[in-house]
Amino acid sequence: MTLQDEFRTDLIEALKIKKCLVHFRKVNGEERRMTCTLDAKLIPESAEQKVSKSPRVVNPDVLPVYDIDAQGWRSFRINSIISAIILN
């Protein structure tokens, strides 16, 4: 397991039970901060990810999360993270 794999696993586990403030660099070079989560209690039912009929290829380099402020699903590349802070 690589360090990036370990970090991804740890971040996912934290996101499942808390909110995190993630600072990352977008593909266009712009920096962004996002308060996000994977905690089902914090994601509205209307925003739950729908199950696709066609199989979707999972990219382990990209992490889909629920953006608390934008109230929608967003994603970022793991290797683009500048910092990640676990919030209460």
C-alpha positions as CSV (number, residue, x, y, z in Angstrom):
1,M,0.0,0.0,0.0
2,T,1.4,3.4,-1.0
3,L,1.4,6.5,1.2
4,Q,-1.2,8.0,-1.1
5,D,-3.4,4.9,-0.7
6,E,-3.0,5.1,3.1
7,F,-3.9,8.8,3.1
8,R,-6.9,8.2,0.9
9,T,-8.2,5.4,3.2
10,D,-7.6,7.6,6.3
11,L,-9.4,10.6,4.7
12,I,-12.4,8.5,3.7
13,E,-12.7,7.0,7.2
14,A,-12.6,10.6,8.6
15,L,-15.1,11.8,6.1
16,K,-17.6,9.0,6.9
17,I,-18.0,10.3,10.5
18,K,-17.0,14.0,10.3
19,K,-16.8,17.1,8.1
20,C,-13.4,18.0,6.7
21,L,-12.0,21.2,5.3
22,V,-10.0,20.2,2.2
23,H,-7.7,22.7,0.5
24,F,-6.7,21.5,-3.0
25,R,-5.6,22.6,-6.4
26,K,-8.1,22.2,-9.2
27,V,-7.0,20.9,-12.6
28,N,-6.9,24.5,-14.0
29,G,-4.4,25.4,-11.3
30,E,-6.9,27.4,-9.1
31,E,-6.8,26.6,-5.4
32,R,-10.1,25.8,-3.6
33,R,-11.2,25.1,-0.1
34,M,-14.2,22.9,0.4
35,T,-16.0,21.7,3.5
36,C,-17.1,18.2,2.7
37,T,-18.3,14.9,4.1
38,L,-19.3,11.3,3.4
39,D,-21.3,11.1,6.7
40,A,-24.8,9.8,5.7
41,K,-26.3,11.8,8.5
42,L,-25.1,15.1,7.0
43,I,-26.1,14.3,3.4
44,P,-29.7,15.1,2.5
45,E,-31.7,12.1,1.1
46,S,-32.3,14.1,-2.1
47,A,-28.6,14.3,-2.6
48,E,-27.8,10.6,-2.1
49,Q,-25.8,9.3,-5.1
50,K,-28.0,7.4,-7.5
51,V,-27.0,3.9,-8.5
52,S,-26.2,3.8,-12.2
53,K,-27.5,1.0,-14.4
54,S,-24.2,0.8,-16.2
55,P,-21.1,-0.1,-14.3
56,R,-19.0,2.9,-13.5
57,V,-15.2,2.7,-13.5
58,V,-13.8,3.8,-10.1
59,N,-10.8,6.0,-10.3
60,P,-8.8,5.6,-7.1
61,D,-7.1,8.9,-7.7
62,V,-10.3,10.8,-7.5
63,L,-12.5,11.1,-4.4
64,P,-16.2,12.0,-4.7
65,V,-17.5,13.9,-1.6
66,Y,-20.6,15.9,-0.6
67,D,-19.8,19.6,-0.6
68,I,-21.6,21.0,2.5
69,D,-21.6,24.6,1.3
70,A,-22.6,24.0,-2.3
71,Q,-25.0,21.3,-1.3
72,G,-24.0,18.9,-4.0
73,W,-21.5,16.2,-5.0
74,R,-18.0,17.3,-6.0
75,S,-14.7,15.5,-6.4
76,F,-11.0,16.2,-6.3
77,R,-7.8,14.3,-7.1
78,I,-6.1,12.9,-4.0
79,N,-2.7,14.1,-5.2
80,S,-4.0,17.7,-5.5
81,I,-4.7,18.1,-1.8
82,I,-2.7,20.8,-0.1
83,S,-4.1,20.2,3.3
84,A,-7.1,18.5,5.0
85,I,-8.4,19.4,8.4
86,I,-11.0,17.3,10.3
87,L,-13.8,19.5,11.7
88,N,-16.2,18.7,14.5
